[in-house]
Structure formats: structure tokens, C-alpha cells
Amino acid sequence: MTLKLLSVKFPEEMLSKLNLLVLDGKYPSRSEAIRVAIRDLILEELGSYAKKATEEPVKIQHLVPNVTS
């Protein structure tokens, strides 16, 4: 699996709580905690479609026409 960089802005309070999870040893890094959270969100939201969604990358440009970087 190739990992891609994604920049995300978080409210300070949320970032502080994320840091606590890492400091408590629940996750090895903030990146891993965020990956787990997003994986769980995908499983919850997409249900039976989750396996396909995690196997095939989704290009946002195909979902939303005229998206600019």
C-alpha cells in the first residue's frame, strides 16, 4: 500500500486530545490514529461498500467536476 500525504487542519483542542492518545501509547503516531479513525469512518458509513472503497482509490475530480487544486 502506497501512502499519500494529506494536509488537514484541526481545532487546537482536538489536536491536543489526539496528542494525548499518542502520548498514552494508544497509537504510535498521530498519523496512525487518524488512519484508524478514517478507516473506521469508512467502514461505518459505507458498510458493504467499504471493502471496495479501500481497495480502489477514488479520484475526487471524477466525483466533483471542475475541482481545482
Secondary structure, 3 states (H helix, E strand, C coil): CCCCCCCCCCCHHHHHHHHHHHHCCCCCCHHHHHHHHHHHHHHHHHHHHHHHHHHCCCCHHHHCCCCCC
